[in-house]
Amino acid sequence: MLDHLHELDRTAAELAAAFDAVDPAAAVPSCPGWTIADLALHIGAGQRWSASVLLSGREQRRPEVLRTTISWADWYAGTTAALLAAIRAVDPDEPCWNFAPVDQRAGFWTRRRLHETAVHLVDALQAADGTTTGDVIPPEVAADGVDEVFEVFVPRVLERGFAPAVTRPLGVRAIDTGDTWTLTPRAEGEPPQLERGNADGEAVLSANASDLLLCLWKRLPADRLTVEGDRQVAAAFLAERVTS
């Protein structure tokens, strides 16, 4: 079983090192209009907010954060320490609010912050050297991130007024981990049915787990994926927003 806390600790340390190595004014190509300082502010503020939710068990207002004059890497590391302390202080099975149509338990937040950090680590490294690669995300972490997109974010974007284009059954396969998913459309206004353990559909998307994850988060182009079956079904899904 994936140790979300261990992976979050490791990934957050890598992101802190990236923040320390990159000019805070450097542009982040995958987040248009953002600099490294903006990215650090975004993810650090999110960590502070998540820690406050964990410790209270209830929905909290997002904190207003002033731009700091200290090192962004140091500021981000401080927010990471606060988040990790909150995670360790609360039983993962303890009832706790979250924003998604899933079980309202504290363990949600460790998983959520891991995948938020992993995707933004790729953003920061792209700002550093101009390349986008999922190699820094271990396959098991990336596969769990794909699962989170289907379980948490596809229903969430529907709630927020977007309509993921699952008009026909769609299969997804992570070729390096063996994980598979099928999304099957339901009635209008309902999220697609998620089935794990097979990749049946009129179209099937295949790639390494990290490429799947980064395509779903619009960090890689859709042509990184192999498509079997009806290419129009696949293209319609990949063209729409599935995260928010």
VMD Tcl script that draws the C-alpha trace (Angstrom):
set ca {
  {0.00 0.00 0.00}
  {1.27 3.45 -0.90}
  {2.57 5.40 2.10}
  {1.14 8.83 1.31}
  {2.80 10.53 4.27}
  {6.27 9.22 3.44}
  {5.88 10.22 -0.21}
  {4.56 13.67 0.72}
  {7.53 14.27 3.03}
  {9.97 13.22 0.28}
  {8.27 15.15 -2.53}
  {7.90 18.31 -0.44}
  {11.63 18.22 0.36}
  {12.40 17.99 -3.37}
  {10.11 20.94 -4.08}
  {11.77 23.01 -1.34}
  {15.15 22.26 -2.94}
  {13.78 23.37 -6.31}
  {12.49 26.62 -4.83}
  {15.92 27.21 -3.31}
  {17.67 26.64 -6.63}
  {15.47 28.70 -8.97}
  {15.19 32.49 -9.20}
  {11.89 33.51 -7.53}
  {11.19 35.75 -10.53}
  {11.56 32.89 -13.02}
  {8.45 32.20 -15.09}
  {6.59 28.91 -14.66}
  {5.66 27.90 -18.23}
  {3.00 25.39 -17.19}
  {1.23 28.02 -15.04}
  {0.94 31.03 -17.40}
  {1.49 34.34 -15.65}
  {3.05 32.78 -12.57}
  {6.58 33.08 -11.25}
  {8.32 30.67 -8.90}
  {7.38 33.03 -6.06}
  {3.72 32.77 -7.09}
  {3.97 28.99 -7.18}
  {5.54 28.86 -3.72}
  {2.86 31.21 -2.39}
  {0.08 29.08 -3.90}
  {1.24 25.74 -2.60}
  {2.43 27.04 0.77}
  {-0.89 28.79 1.41}
  {-2.66 25.58 0.43}
  {-0.61 23.66 2.96}
  {-1.47 26.12 5.73}
  {-5.16 25.90 4.83}
  {-5.10 22.09 4.73}
  {-3.40 21.98 8.13}
  {-6.10 24.21 9.62}
  {-8.83 21.98 8.19}
  {-7.16 18.88 9.59}
  {-6.76 20.32 13.08}
  {-10.34 21.62 13.24}
  {-12.09 18.92 11.25}
  {-14.18 21.63 9.59}
  {-14.09 23.78 6.49}
  {-11.88 26.84 6.97}
  {-11.41 30.10 5.12}
  {-8.31 30.17 2.99}
  {-5.63 32.31 4.66}
  {-4.51 35.60 3.20}
  {-0.77 35.40 2.81}
  {1.46 38.42 2.34}
  {4.50 38.10 0.16}
  {7.48 37.31 2.30}
  {10.90 38.92 2.32}
  {12.56 35.71 3.51}
  {13.62 32.88 1.25}
  {10.64 31.33 -0.50}
  {12.24 27.94 0.04}
  {12.42 28.58 3.80}
  {8.85 29.89 3.93}
  {7.57 26.91 1.97}
  {9.54 24.52 4.20}
  {7.86 26.09 7.23}
  {4.39 25.50 5.78}
  {5.39 21.93 5.00}
  {6.47 21.35 8.60}
  {3.12 22.70 9.84}
  {1.20 20.45 7.45}
  {3.17 17.32 8.32}
  {2.71 18.03 12.04}
  {-1.05 18.36 11.54}
  {-1.22 15.12 9.56}
  {0.68 13.25 12.26}
  {-1.55 14.71 14.98}
  {-4.83 13.48 13.48}
  {-5.91 9.87 12.96}
  {-6.47 9.38 9.21}
  {-9.85 7.76 9.94}
  {-11.03 10.74 11.99}
  {-14.06 12.51 10.48}
  {-12.85 15.64 8.68}
  {-14.32 17.94 6.06}
  {-13.04 17.93 2.51}
  {-14.25 19.56 -0.70}
  {-14.92 16.38 -2.65}
  {-17.85 13.96 -3.01}
  {-15.87 11.24 -1.21}
  {-15.57 9.91 2.33}
  {-15.06 12.80 4.75}
  {-11.98 11.51 6.58}
  {-8.70 13.13 7.56}
  {-6.66 10.77 5.40}
  {-8.01 12.54 2.32}
  {-5.68 15.47 2.94}
  {-2.43 13.50 2.97}
  {-3.24 12.05 -0.43}
  {-4.44 15.39 -1.80}
  {-1.35 17.30 -0.68}
  {0.94 14.59 -2.06}
  {-0.46 14.86 -5.57}
  {-0.67 18.65 -5.44}
  {3.01 18.71 -4.49}
  {4.05 16.16 -7.10}
  {2.46 18.05 -9.99}
  {3.87 21.38 -8.80}
  {7.32 19.80 -8.42}
  {7.17 19.13 -12.15}
  {6.14 22.78 -12.67}
  {9.10 24.04 -10.65}
  {11.59 21.81 -12.41}
  {10.26 22.95 -15.77}
  {10.87 26.54 -14.69}
  {14.42 25.54 -13.77}
  {15.47 23.88 -17.03}
  {12.61 24.20 -19.50}
  {11.76 20.52 -19.67}
  {8.61 18.73 -18.60}
  {9.03 15.19 -17.38}
  {7.15 12.94 -15.04}
  {10.27 10.93 -14.22}
  {10.44 12.61 -10.80}
  {7.05 11.11 -9.87}
  {7.37 7.43 -8.89}
  {5.04 5.19 -10.91}
  {2.99 4.09 -7.88}
  {2.49 7.71 -6.80}
  {1.48 8.75 -10.31}
  {-1.00 5.88 -10.63}
  {-2.61 6.90 -7.35}
  {-2.76 10.45 -8.67}
  {-4.62 9.25 -11.76}
  {-7.04 7.41 -9.50}
  {-7.57 10.60 -7.49}
  {-8.39 12.55 -10.66}
  {-11.11 10.05 -11.56}
  {-12.46 9.64 -8.02}
  {-12.25 13.24 -6.78}
  {-11.83 15.74 -9.59}
  {-14.03 14.41 -12.38}
  {-17.10 14.61 -10.08}
  {-15.87 17.95 -8.71}
  {-15.58 19.68 -12.08}
  {-19.12 18.55 -12.82}
  {-20.30 20.14 -9.57}
  {-18.53 23.36 -10.59}
  {-20.32 23.65 -13.90}
  {-17.94 21.86 -16.24}
  {-18.90 18.67 -18.03}
  {-16.14 16.08 -18.51}
  {-16.65 14.59 -21.96}
  {-17.35 10.97 -21.07}
  {-20.02 10.32 -23.66}
  {-19.00 6.72 -24.34}
  {-17.17 4.13 -22.19}
  {-13.50 5.05 -21.85}
  {-10.68 2.83 -20.62}
  {-7.37 4.01 -19.17}
  {-4.26 1.87 -18.63}
  {-1.01 2.66 -16.81}
  {1.41 0.39 -18.62}
  {4.20 0.55 -16.04}
  {2.10 -0.26 -12.96}
  {-0.70 -2.33 -14.49}
  {-3.41 -0.10 -13.01}
  {-6.56 0.17 -15.11}
  {-9.77 2.19 -14.98}
  {-13.01 2.40 -16.93}
  {-15.23 5.49 -17.00}
  {-18.80 4.82 -18.12}
  {-21.31 7.63 -18.75}
  {-24.44 7.86 -16.62}
  {-27.45 10.14 -16.70}
  {-26.93 13.79 -17.60}
  {-25.64 15.76 -14.62}
  {-24.16 12.69 -12.93}
  {-20.44 11.88 -12.87}
  {-19.34 8.85 -14.88}
  {-19.20 5.50 -13.14}
  {-15.64 4.61 -12.14}
  {-14.57 0.98 -12.28}
  {-11.09 -0.14 -11.31}
  {-9.38 -3.30 -12.48}
  {-10.10 -3.22 -16.19}
  {-9.73 -0.85 -19.12}
  {-12.78 -1.57 -21.24}
  {-14.18 1.10 -23.51}
  {-14.81 2.25 -27.02}
  {-11.49 4.06 -26.59}
  {-8.57 3.08 -24.36}
  {-5.80 5.50 -23.32}
  {-2.42 4.00 -22.42}
  {0.86 5.44 -21.14}
  {3.19 5.34 -18.18}
  {1.36 6.46 -15.05}
  {3.29 9.73 -14.81}
  {2.42 10.69 -18.39}
  {-1.24 9.87 -17.75}
  {-1.23 12.04 -14.63}
  {0.45 15.00 -16.30}
  {-1.84 14.81 -19.33}
  {-4.90 14.84 -17.07}
  {-3.48 17.93 -15.31}
  {-2.72 19.51 -18.73}
  {1.04 19.48 -18.16}
  {1.72 17.27 -21.18}
  {0.04 17.19 -24.60}
  {-2.48 14.48 -25.32}
  {-0.27 13.02 -28.04}
  {1.91 11.51 -25.31}
  {-0.82 8.89 -24.86}
  {-1.49 5.84 -27.01}
  {-5.11 5.59 -28.17}
  {-6.78 2.32 -29.09}
  {-10.29 2.26 -30.52}
  {-12.43 5.30 -31.28}
  {-10.07 8.27 -31.45}
  {-12.93 10.77 -31.39}
  {-14.11 9.45 -28.02}
  {-10.56 9.83 -26.66}
  {-10.05 13.28 -28.19}
  {-13.33 14.60 -26.77}
  {-12.36 13.49 -23.26}
  {-8.82 14.85 -23.45}
  {-9.95 18.21 -24.81}
  {-12.14 18.95 -21.80}
  {-11.27 20.01 -18.27}
  {-11.14 17.09 -15.82}
  {-9.40 18.80 -12.89}
  {-10.19 21.92 -10.89}
}
mol new
graphics top color blue
foreach p $ca { graphics top sphere $p radius 0.5 }
foreach p [lrange $ca 0 end-1] q [lrange $ca 1 end] { graphics top cylinder $p $q radius 0.2 }
display resetview
